[in-house]
Amino acid sequence: MPTYEYRCLDCHHLFDRVEPLAEHGEKVPACPRCKSRHVEQVLTPFFAKTSHKA
């Protein structure tokens, strides 16, 4: 499952959350520090690991 990073726009706390692809975007997560739902997703780099050798 992918991990998404969020920033609270009220208290500026950065937090991450593991969400299934099917559930991502359905509802805005609450900030674990201040409980605000005024958050934005932070775009982060990612890598893909496969079991196939090049």
mmJSON file of the N, C-alpha and C atoms, coordinates in Angstrom:
{"data_MODEL":{"atom_site":{
"group_PDB":["ATOM","ATOM","ATOM","ATOM","ATOM","ATOM","ATOM","ATOM","ATOM","ATOM","ATOM","ATOM","ATOM","ATOM","ATOM","ATOM","ATOM","ATOM","ATOM","ATOM","ATOM","ATOM","ATOM","ATOM","ATOM","ATOM","ATOM","ATOM","ATOM","ATOM","ATOM","ATOM","ATOM","ATOM","ATOM","ATOM","ATOM","ATOM","ATOM","ATOM","ATOM","ATOM","ATOM","ATOM","ATOM","ATOM","ATOM","ATOM","ATOM","ATOM","ATOM","ATOM","ATOM","ATOM","ATOM","ATOM","ATOM","ATOM","ATOM","ATOM","ATOM","ATOM","ATOM","ATOM","ATOM","ATOM","ATOM","ATOM","ATOM","ATOM","ATOM","ATOM","ATOM","ATOM","ATOM","ATOM","ATOM","ATOM","ATOM","ATOM","ATOM","ATOM","ATOM","ATOM","ATOM","ATOM","ATOM","ATOM","ATOM","ATOM","ATOM","ATOM","ATOM","ATOM","ATOM","ATOM","ATOM","ATOM","ATOM","ATOM","ATOM","ATOM","ATOM","ATOM","ATOM","ATOM","ATOM","ATOM","ATOM","ATOM","ATOM","ATOM","ATOM","ATOM","ATOM","ATOM","ATOM","ATOM","ATOM","ATOM","ATOM","ATOM","ATOM","ATOM","ATOM","ATOM","ATOM","ATOM","ATOM","ATOM","ATOM","ATOM","ATOM","ATOM","ATOM","ATOM","ATOM","ATOM","ATOM","ATOM","ATOM","ATOM","ATOM","ATOM","ATOM","ATOM","ATOM","ATOM","ATOM","ATOM","ATOM","ATOM","ATOM","ATOM","ATOM","ATOM","ATOM","ATOM","ATOM","ATOM","ATOM","ATOM"],
"id":[1,2,3,4,5,6,7,8,9,10,11,12,13,14,15,16,17,18,19,20,21,22,23,24,25,26,27,28,29,30,31,32,33,34,35,36,37,38,39,40,41,42,43,44,45,46,47,48,49,50,51,52,53,54,55,56,57,58,59,60,61,62,63,64,65,66,67,68,69,70,71,72,73,74,75,76,77,78,79,80,81,82,83,84,85,86,87,88,89,90,91,92,93,94,95,96,97,98,99,100,101,102,103,104,105,106,107,108,109,110,111,112,113,114,115,116,117,118,119,120,121,122,123,124,125,126,127,128,129,130,131,132,133,134,135,136,137,138,139,140,141,142,143,144,145,146,147,148,149,150,151,152,153,154,155,156,157,158,159,160,161,162],
"type_symbol":["N","C","C","N","C","C","N","C","C","N","C","C","N","C","C","N","C","C","N","C","C","N","C","C","N","C","C","N","C","C","N","C","C","N","C","C","N","C","C","N","C","C","N","C","C","N","C","C","N","C","C","N","C","C","N","C","C","N","C","C","N","C","C","N","C","C","N","C","C","N","C","C","N","C","C","N","C","C","N","C","C","N","C","C","N","C","C","N","C","C","N","C","C","N","C","C","N","C","C","N","C","C","N","C","C","N","C","C","N","C","C","N","C","C","N","C","C","N","C","C","N","C","C","N","C","C","N","C","C","N","C","C","N","C","C","N","C","C","N","C","C","N","C","C","N","C","C","N","C","C","N","C","C","N","C","C","N","C","C","N","C","C"],
"label_atom_id":["N","CA","C","N","CA","C","N","CA","C","N","CA","C","N","CA","C","N","CA","C","N","CA","C","N","CA","C","N","CA","C","N","CA","C","N","CA","C","N","CA","C","N","CA","C","N","CA","C","N","CA","C","N","CA","C","N","CA","C","N","CA","C","N","CA","C","N","CA","C","N","CA","C","N","CA","C","N","CA","C","N","CA","C","N","CA","C","N","CA","C","N","CA","C","N","CA","C","N","CA","C","N","CA","C","N","CA","C","N","CA","C","N","CA","C","N","CA","C","N","CA","C","N","CA","C","N","CA","C","N","CA","C","N","CA","C","N","CA","C","N","CA","C","N","CA","C","N","CA","C","N","CA","C","N","CA","C","N","CA","C","N","CA","C","N","CA","C","N","CA","C","N","CA","C","N","CA","C","N","CA","C","N","CA","C","N","CA","C"],
"label_alt_id":[null,null,null,null,null,null,null,null,null,null,null,null,null,null,null,null,null,null,null,null,null,null,null,null,null,null,null,null,null,null,null,null,null,null,null,null,null,null,null,null,null,null,null,null,null,null,null,null,null,null,null,null,null,null,null,null,null,null,null,null,null,null,null,null,null,null,null,null,null,null,null,null,null,null,null,null,null,null,null,null,null,null,null,null,null,null,null,null,null,null,null,null,null,null,null,null,null,null,null,null,null,null,null,null,null,null,null,null,null,null,null,null,null,null,null,null,null,null,null,null,null,null,null,null,null,null,null,null,null,null,null,null,null,null,null,null,null,null,null,null,null,null,null,null,null,null,null,null,null,null,null,null,null,null,null,null,null,null,null,null,null,null],
"label_comp_id":["MET","MET","MET","PRO","PRO","PRO","THR","THR","THR","TYR","TYR","TYR","GLU","GLU","GLU","TYR","TYR","TYR","ARG","ARG","ARG","CYS","CYS","CYS","LEU","LEU","LEU","ASP","ASP","ASP","CYS","CYS","CYS","HIS","HIS","HIS","HIS","HIS","HIS","LEU","LEU","LEU","PHE","PHE","PHE","ASP","ASP","ASP","ARG","ARG","ARG","VAL","VAL","VAL","GLU","GLU","GLU","PRO","PRO","PRO","LEU","LEU","LEU","ALA","ALA","ALA","GLU","GLU","GLU","HIS","HIS","HIS","GLY","GLY","GLY","GLU","GLU","GLU","LYS","LYS","LYS","VAL","VAL","VAL","PRO","PRO","PRO","ALA","ALA","ALA","CYS","CYS","CYS","PRO","PRO","PRO","ARG","ARG","ARG","CYS","CYS","CYS","LYS","LYS","LYS","SER","SER","SER","ARG","ARG","ARG","HIS","HIS","HIS","VAL","VAL","VAL","GLU","GLU","GLU","GLN","GLN","GLN","VAL","VAL","VAL","LEU","LEU","LEU","THR","THR","THR","PRO","PRO","PRO","PHE","PHE","PHE","PHE","PHE","PHE","ALA","ALA","ALA","LYS","LYS","LYS","THR","THR","THR","SER","SER","SER","HIS","HIS","HIS","LYS","LYS","LYS","ALA","ALA","ALA"],
"label_asym_id":["A","A","A","A","A","A","A","A","A","A","A","A","A","A","A","A","A","A","A","A","A","A","A","A","A","A","A","A","A","A","A","A","A","A","A","A","A","A","A","A","A","A","A","A","A","A","A","A","A","A","A","A","A","A","A","A","A","A","A","A","A","A","A","A","A","A","A","A","A","A","A","A","A","A","A","A","A","A","A","A","A","A","A","A","A","A","A","A","A","A","A","A","A","A","A","A","A","A","A","A","A","A","A","A","A","A","A","A","A","A","A","A","A","A","A","A","A","A","A","A","A","A","A","A","A","A","A","A","A","A","A","A","A","A","A","A","A","A","A","A","A","A","A","A","A","A","A","A","A","A","A","A","A","A","A","A","A","A","A","A","A","A"],
"label_entity_id":["1","1","1","1","1","1","1","1","1","1","1","1","1","1","1","1","1","1","1","1","1","1","1","1","1","1","1","1","1","1","1","1","1","1","1","1","1","1","1","1","1","1","1","1","1","1","1","1","1","1","1","1","1","1","1","1","1","1","1","1","1","1","1","1","1","1","1","1","1","1","1","1","1","1","1","1","1","1","1","1","1","1","1","1","1","1","1","1","1","1","1","1","1","1","1","1","1","1","1","1","1","1","1","1","1","1","1","1","1","1","1","1","1","1","1","1","1","1","1","1","1","1","1","1","1","1","1","1","1","1","1","1","1","1","1","1","1","1","1","1","1","1","1","1","1","1","1","1","1","1","1","1","1","1","1","1","1","1","1","1","1","1"],
"label_seq_id":[1,1,1,2,2,2,3,3,3,4,4,4,5,5,5,6,6,6,7,7,7,8,8,8,9,9,9,10,10,10,11,11,11,12,12,12,13,13,13,14,14,14,15,15,15,16,16,16,17,17,17,18,18,18,19,19,19,20,20,20,21,21,21,22,22,22,23,23,23,24,24,24,25,25,25,26,26,26,27,27,27,28,28,28,29,29,29,30,30,30,31,31,31,32,32,32,33,33,33,34,34,34,35,35,35,36,36,36,37,37,37,38,38,38,39,39,39,40,40,40,41,41,41,42,42,42,43,43,43,44,44,44,45,45,45,46,46,46,47,47,47,48,48,48,49,49,49,50,50,50,51,51,51,52,52,52,53,53,53,54,54,54],
"pdbx_PDB_ins_code":[null,null,null,null,null,null,null,null,null,null,null,null,null,null,null,null,null,null,null,null,null,null,null,null,null,null,null,null,null,null,null,null,null,null,null,null,null,null,null,null,null,null,null,null,null,null,null,null,null,null,null,null,null,null,null,null,null,null,null,null,null,null,null,null,null,null,null,null,null,null,null,null,null,null,null,null,null,null,null,null,null,null,null,null,null,null,null,null,null,null,null,null,null,null,null,null,null,null,null,null,null,null,null,null,null,null,null,null,null,null,null,null,null,null,null,null,null,null,null,null,null,null,null,null,null,null,null,null,null,null,null,null,null,null,null,null,null,null,null,null,null,null,null,null,null,null,null,null,null,null,null,null,null,null,null,null,null,null,null,null,null,null],
"Cartn_x":[0.843,0.0,0.886,0.508,1.31,1.176,2.217,2.23,2.147,1.221,1.025,1.43,2.051,2.472,1.558,1.201,0.298,0.903,0.47,0.851,-0.425,-0.501,-1.635,-1.432,-2.418,-2.327,-2.597,-3.083,-3.332,-2.116,-1.555,-0.425,0.894,0.876,2.059,2.74,2.031,2.568,2.612,3.749,3.869,3.597,2.771,2.485,2.251,2.427,2.184,1.121,0.559,-0.563,-0.539,-0.716,-0.778,-2.24,-2.486,-3.856,-3.883,-4.876,-5.041,-5.377,-4.977,-5.261,-6.748,-7.576,-9.022,-9.599,-8.967,-9.494,-8.87,-7.73,-7.057,-7.925,-8.101,-8.891,-10.355,-10.82,-12.236,-12.576,-11.675,-11.903,-10.574,-10.627,-9.421,-9.07,-7.815,-7.443,-7.348,-7.515,-7.374,-5.925,-5.463,-4.117,-4.049,-3.036,-2.938,-2.594,-2.046,-1.661,-2.838,-3.495,-4.546,-5.954,-6.041,-7.32,-8.014,-7.339,-7.913,-7.984,-8.971,-9.069,-8.601,-7.978,-7.458,-6.021,-5.89,-4.582,-4.423,-3.164,-2.88,-1.885,-1.965,-1.022,0.288,1.389,2.726,3.232,3.673,4.193,5.627,5.886,7.199,7.685,8.996,9.52,9.221,9.195,8.938,9.812,9.902,10.603,9.763,9.939,9.207,10.2,9.896,10.764,10.027,10.692,10.078,10.909,10.355,11.075,11.823,11.656,12.325,13.713,14.678,16.032,16.179,16.92,17.113,18.075],
"Cartn_y":[-1.182,0.0,1.242,2.237,3.466,4.304,5.058,5.996,7.401,8.193,9.56,10.517,11.624,12.622,13.838,14.377,15.526,16.605,17.859,19.006,19.683,19.925,20.654,22.134,22.78,24.196,25.092,24.509,25.288,25.294,24.106,24.051,23.698,23.449,23.164,21.839,20.95,19.628,18.743,18.063,17.096,15.709,14.944,13.577,12.712,11.415,10.5,9.498,8.896,7.988,6.918,5.669,4.555,4.392,4.462,4.36,3.439,2.565,1.785,2.716,2.342,3.174,3.447,2.473,2.626,3.672,3.88,4.814,6.204,6.334,7.629,8.639,9.783,10.84,10.817,9.78,9.724,10.72,10.836,11.8,12.388,13.591,14.295,13.795,13.379,12.915,14.085,13.786,14.798,14.848,16.019,16.208,15.517,14.683,14.001,14.947,16.118,17.065,17.934,18.608,19.565,19.118,17.982,17.387,18.175,19.143,19.928,19.075,19.315,18.653,19.59,20.692,21.665,21.258,20.162,19.61,19.537,19.481,19.312,18.178,17.488,16.412,17.017,16.49,16.915,15.908,16.397,15.498,15.123,13.831,13.326,12.354,12.199,11.215,9.794,8.862,7.477,6.582,5.333,4.359,3.093,2.366,1.111,-0.033,-1.029,-2.196,-3.375,-4.046,-5.193,-6.436,-7.561,-8.814,-9.261,-8.555,-8.91,-8.29,-9.055,-8.527,-7.958,-6.899,-6.231,-6.987],
"Cartn_z":[0.0,0.0,0.0,-0.749,-0.807,0.469,0.747,1.858,1.273,1.78,1.314,2.424,2.045,3.022,2.914,4.078,4.149,5.018,4.789,5.608,6.082,7.373,7.93,7.646,7.08,6.749,7.958,9.06,10.272,11.199,11.513,12.458,11.768,10.445,9.624,9.963,10.614,10.964,9.717,9.494,8.402,8.955,8.255,8.691,7.475,7.652,6.545,6.946,5.922,6.13,5.047,5.455,4.52,4.113,2.803,2.286,1.081,0.985,-0.243,-1.409,-2.598,-3.774,-3.931,-3.619,-3.789,-2.829,-1.673,-0.681,-0.779,-1.448,-1.525,-2.265,-1.662,-2.279,-1.916,-1.22,-0.845,0.261,1.256,2.329,2.756,3.282,3.718,5.121,5.332,6.672,7.652,8.919,9.965,10.434,10.768,11.305,12.675,12.894,14.188,15.345,15.037,16.092,16.527,15.559,15.926,15.504,14.822,14.377,13.268,12.682,11.592,10.322,9.502,8.198,7.079,7.445,6.485,6.142,5.37,5.027,3.513,3.078,1.658,1.499,0.39,0.105,-0.368,0.139,-0.261,-1.281,-2.425,-3.448,-3.102,-3.031,-2.67,-3.735,-3.873,-4.831,-4.343,-5.28,-4.919,-5.772,-5.383,-6.195,-6.241,-7.302,-7.472,-7.436,-6.65,-6.536,-7.164,-8.089,-8.728,-8.441,-8.717,-8.481,-9.733,-10.83,-12.083,-12.158,-12.623,-12.787,-14.184,-14.293,-15.583,-16.457],
"occupancy":[1.0,1.0,1.0,1.0,1.0,1.0,1.0,1.0,1.0,1.0,1.0,1.0,1.0,1.0,1.0,1.0,1.0,1.0,1.0,1.0,1.0,1.0,1.0,1.0,1.0,1.0,1.0,1.0,1.0,1.0,1.0,1.0,1.0,1.0,1.0,1.0,1.0,1.0,1.0,1.0,1.0,1.0,1.0,1.0,1.0,1.0,1.0,1.0,1.0,1.0,1.0,1.0,1.0,1.0,1.0,1.0,1.0,1.0,1.0,1.0,1.0,1.0,1.0,1.0,1.0,1.0,1.0,1.0,1.0,1.0,1.0,1.0,1.0,1.0,1.0,1.0,1.0,1.0,1.0,1.0,1.0,1.0,1.0,1.0,1.0,1.0,1.0,1.0,1.0,1.0,1.0,1.0,1.0,1.0,1.0,1.0,1.0,1.0,1.0,1.0,1.0,1.0,1.0,1.0,1.0,1.0,1.0,1.0,1.0,1.0,1.0,1.0,1.0,1.0,1.0,1.0,1.0,1.0,1.0,1.0,1.0,1.0,1.0,1.0,1.0,1.0,1.0,1.0,1.0,1.0,1.0,1.0,1.0,1.0,1.0,1.0,1.0,1.0,1.0,1.0,1.0,1.0,1.0,1.0,1.0,1.0,1.0,1.0,1.0,1.0,1.0,1.0,1.0,1.0,1.0,1.0,1.0,1.0,1.0,1.0,1.0,1.0],
"B_iso_or_equiv":[0.0,0.0,0.0,0.0,0.0,0.0,0.0,0.0,0.0,0.0,0.0,0.0,0.0,0.0,0.0,0.0,0.0,0.0,0.0,0.0,0.0,0.0,0.0,0.0,0.0,0.0,0.0,0.0,0.0,0.0,0.0,0.0,0.0,0.0,0.0,0.0,0.0,0.0,0.0,0.0,0.0,0.0,0.0,0.0,0.0,0.0,0.0,0.0,0.0,0.0,0.0,0.0,0.0,0.0,0.0,0.0,0.0,0.0,0.0,0.0,0.0,0.0,0.0,0.0,0.0,0.0,0.0,0.0,0.0,0.0,0.0,0.0,0.0,0.0,0.0,0.0,0.0,0.0,0.0,0.0,0.0,0.0,0.0,0.0,0.0,0.0,0.0,0.0,0.0,0.0,0.0,0.0,0.0,0.0,0.0,0.0,0.0,0.0,0.0,0.0,0.0,0.0,0.0,0.0,0.0,0.0,0.0,0.0,0.0,0.0,0.0,0.0,0.0,0.0,0.0,0.0,0.0,0.0,0.0,0.0,0.0,0.0,0.0,0.0,0.0,0.0,0.0,0.0,0.0,0.0,0.0,0.0,0.0,0.0,0.0,0.0,0.0,0.0,0.0,0.0,0.0,0.0,0.0,0.0,0.0,0.0,0.0,0.0,0.0,0.0,0.0,0.0,0.0,0.0,0.0,0.0,0.0,0.0,0.0,0.0,0.0,0.0],
"pdbx_formal_charge":[null,null,null,null,null,null,null,null,null,null,null,null,null,null,null,null,null,null,null,null,null,null,null,null,null,null,null,null,null,null,null,null,null,null,null,null,null,null,null,null,null,null,null,null,null,null,null,null,null,null,null,null,null,null,null,null,null,null,null,null,null,null,null,null,null,null,null,null,null,null,null,null,null,null,null,null,null,null,null,null,null,null,null,null,null,null,null,null,null,null,null,null,null,null,null,null,null,null,null,null,null,null,null,null,null,null,null,null,null,null,null,null,null,null,null,null,null,null,null,null,null,null,null,null,null,null,null,null,null,null,null,null,null,null,null,null,null,null,null,null,null,null,null,null,null,null,null,null,null,null,null,null,null,null,null,null,null,null,null,null,null,null],
"auth_seq_id":[1,1,1,2,2,2,3,3,3,4,4,4,5,5,5,6,6,6,7,7,7,8,8,8,9,9,9,10,10,10,11,11,11,12,12,12,13,13,13,14,14,14,15,15,15,16,16,16,17,17,17,18,18,18,19,19,19,20,20,20,21,21,21,22,22,22,23,23,23,24,24,24,25,25,25,26,26,26,27,27,27,28,28,28,29,29,29,30,30,30,31,31,31,32,32,32,33,33,33,34,34,34,35,35,35,36,36,36,37,37,37,38,38,38,39,39,39,40,40,40,41,41,41,42,42,42,43,43,43,44,44,44,45,45,45,46,46,46,47,47,47,48,48,48,49,49,49,50,50,50,51,51,51,52,52,52,53,53,53,54,54,54],
"auth_comp_id":["MET","MET","MET","PRO","PRO","PRO","THR","THR","THR","TYR","TYR","TYR","GLU","GLU","GLU","TYR","TYR","TYR","ARG","ARG","ARG","CYS","CYS","CYS","LEU","LEU","LEU","ASP","ASP","ASP","CYS","CYS","CYS","HIS","HIS","HIS","HIS","HIS","HIS","LEU","LEU","LEU","PHE","PHE","PHE","ASP","ASP","ASP","ARG","ARG","ARG","VAL","VAL","VAL","GLU","GLU","GLU","PRO","PRO","PRO","LEU","LEU","LEU","ALA","ALA","ALA","GLU","GLU","GLU","HIS","HIS","HIS","GLY","GLY","GLY","GLU","GLU","GLU","LYS","LYS","LYS","VAL","VAL","VAL","PRO","PRO","PRO","ALA","ALA","ALA","CYS","CYS","CYS","PRO","PRO","PRO","ARG","ARG","ARG","CYS","CYS","CYS","LYS","LYS","LYS","SER","SER","SER","ARG","ARG","ARG","HIS","HIS","HIS","VAL","VAL","VAL","GLU","GLU","GLU","GLN","GLN","GLN","VAL","VAL","VAL","LEU","LEU","LEU","THR","THR","THR","PRO","PRO","PRO","PHE","PHE","PHE","PHE","PHE","PHE","ALA","ALA","ALA","LYS","LYS","LYS","THR","THR","THR","SER","SER","SER","HIS","HIS","HIS","LYS","LYS","LYS","ALA","ALA","ALA"],
"auth_asym_id":["A","A","A","A","A","A","A","A","A","A","A","A","A","A","A","A","A","A","A","A","A","A","A","A","A","A","A","A","A","A","A","A","A","A","A","A","A","A","A","A","A","A","A","A","A","A","A","A","A","A","A","A","A","A","A","A","A","A","A","A","A","A","A","A","A","A","A","A","A","A","A","A","A","A","A","A","A","A","A","A","A","A","A","A","A","A","A","A","A","A","A","A","A","A","A","A","A","A","A","A","A","A","A","A","A","A","A","A","A","A","A","A","A","A","A","A","A","A","A","A","A","A","A","A","A","A","A","A","A","A","A","A","A","A","A","A","A","A","A","A","A","A","A","A","A","A","A","A","A","A","A","A","A","A","A","A","A","A","A","A","A","A"],
"auth_atom_id":["N","CA","C","N","CA","C","N","CA","C","N","CA","C","N","CA","C","N","CA","C","N","CA","C","N","CA","C","N","CA","C","N","CA","C","N","CA","C","N","CA","C","N","CA","C","N","CA","C","N","CA","C","N","CA","C","N","CA","C","N","CA","C","N","CA","C","N","CA","C","N","CA","C","N","CA","C","N","CA","C","N","CA","C","N","CA","C","N","CA","C","N","CA","C","N","CA","C","N","CA","C","N","CA","C","N","CA","C","N","CA","C","N","CA","C","N","CA","C","N","CA","C","N","CA","C","N","CA","C","N","CA","C","N","CA","C","N","CA","C","N","CA","C","N","CA","C","N","CA","C","N","CA","C","N","CA","C","N","CA","C","N","CA","C","N","CA","C","N","CA","C","N","CA","C","N","CA","C","N","CA","C","N","CA","C","N","CA","C"],
"pdbx_PDB_model_num":[1,1,1,1,1,1,1,1,1,1,1,1,1,1,1,1,1,1,1,1,1,1,1,1,1,1,1,1,1,1,1,1,1,1,1,1,1,1,1,1,1,1,1,1,1,1,1,1,1,1,1,1,1,1,1,1,1,1,1,1,1,1,1,1,1,1,1,1,1,1,1,1,1,1,1,1,1,1,1,1,1,1,1,1,1,1,1,1,1,1,1,1,1,1,1,1,1,1,1,1,1,1,1,1,1,1,1,1,1,1,1,1,1,1,1,1,1,1,1,1,1,1,1,1,1,1,1,1,1,1,1,1,1,1,1,1,1,1,1,1,1,1,1,1,1,1,1,1,1,1,1,1,1,1,1,1,1,1,1,1,1,1]
}}}
